[in-house]
Amino acid sequence: MSTGLIILLVMLQNNIFNKLIAYMGILASALVLVGDFSVGIPHSNIIAALFGIGYVLLTVWFLLIA
């Protein structure tokens, strides 16, 4: 998801897409990235919830840019 963040930062500077869509994508990618890096941490309900919210936001973001 780190490459997704780079793409979203470029998308944020472009005038083709709405800024709100870019910010939502950045938030979704950041939440999924945190979930990816938390593999070694013992099970945490908060991290699991953030990971799930990140994937829901990412799915909505995919629908918005399609």
MIFI-782198 format. One line per field, with one value per residue (C-alpha): residue number from 1; residue in three letters; chain; x, y, z. Coordinates in pm, 1 decimal. Last residue first. Layout:
MIFI-782198
i = (NUM, ...)
aa = (ALA, ...)
ch = (A, ...)
east = (X, ...)
north = (Y, ...)
up = (Z, ...)
This chain:
MIFI-782198
i = (66, 65, 64, 63, 62, 61, 60, 59, 58, 57, 56, 55, 54, 53, 52, 51, 50, 49, 48, 47, 46, 45, 44, 43, 42, 41, 40, 39, 38, 37, 36, 35, 34, 33, 32, 31, 30, 29, 28, 27, 26, 25, 24, 23, 22, 21, 20, 19, 18, 17, 16, 15, 14, 13, 12, 11, 10, 9, 8, 7, 6, 5, 4, 3, 2, 1)
aa = (ALA, ILE, LEU, LEU, PHE, TRP, VAL, THR, LEU, LEU, VAL, TYR, GLY, ILE, GLY, PHE, LEU, ALA, ALA, ILE, ILE, ASN, SER, HIS, PRO, ILE, GLY, VAL, SER, PHE, ASP, GLY, VAL, LEU, VAL, LEU, ALA, SER, ALA, LEU, ILE, GLY, MET, TYR, ALA, ILE, LEU, LYS, ASN, PHE, ILE, ASN, ASN, GLN, LEU, MET, VAL, LEU, LEU, ILE, ILE, LEU, GLY, THR, SER, MET)
ch = (A, A, A, A, A, A, A, A, A, A, A, A, A, A, A, A, A, A, A, A, A, A, A, A, A, A, A, A, A, A, A, A, A, A, A, A, A, A, A, A, A, A, A, A, A, A, A, A, A, A, A, A, A, A, A, A, A, A, A, A, A, A, A, A, A, A)
east = (-1391.4, -1239.6, -1535.8, -1574.6, -1208.1, -1242.1, -1541.7, -1336.0, -1044.1, -1275.2, -1403.6, -1047.2, -931.0, -1230.3, -1134.2, -770.3, -883.5, -1108.4, -829.6, -588.6, -839.1, -918.4, -554.0, -395.9, -27.6, 195.3, 407.6, 155.8, 104.0, 286.1, 9.2, -261.4, -79.4, -57.2, -431.1, -505.4, -267.4, -414.6, -768.1, -672.5, -485.0, -776.6, -1020.2, -791.4, -776.7, -1154.7, -1201.5, -957.8, -1178.7, -999.6, -883.0, -711.8, -390.2, -191.1, -396.5, -358.6, 19.6, -20.6, -257.1, -1.7, 260.1, 15.2, -70.9, 299.0, 299.4, 0.0)
north = (377.2, 631.1, 624.5, 245.7, 193.9, 447.8, 259.5, -61.0, 118.3, 263.3, -85.6, -219.3, 54.8, 0.5, -366.8, -285.5, -27.5, -288.3, -548.4, -295.8, -213.9, -578.9, -659.1, -997.5, -1000.8, -772.3, -939.4, -876.9, -512.0, -381.8, -490.2, -340.3, -8.1, -22.0, -92.7, 212.3, 431.2, 314.1, 392.7, 737.3, 820.9, 696.3, 911.5, 1211.7, 1150.5, 1117.7, 1438.5, 1620.9, 1544.6, 1396.3, 1568.7, 1860.6, 1674.5, 1742.4, 1496.7, 1229.4, 1259.4, 1202.0, 914.9, 747.5, 771.0, 631.5, 344.6, 264.8, 229.9, 0.0)
up = (-1153.8, -914.9, -678.7, -680.2, -593.8, -309.3, -170.6, -167.3, -1.9, 261.7, 343.4, 350.8, 586.2, 815.0, 842.8, 926.8, 1182.0, 1344.8, 1348.6, 1498.2, 1772.6, 1841.2, 1904.4, 1844.0, 1934.0, 1725.4, 1458.2, 1178.1, 1270.8, 964.4, 727.6, 948.3, 957.0, 576.2, 553.7, 767.3, 566.0, 236.9, 351.9, 481.0, 161.0, -49.7, 145.5, 98.0, -278.2, -305.2, -106.2, -336.9, -638.5, -935.3, -1254.2, -1078.8, -996.3, -679.3, -474.0, -742.6, -705.1, -331.5, -408.9, -634.1, -360.4, -105.1, -336.5, -361.7, 16.7, 0.0)
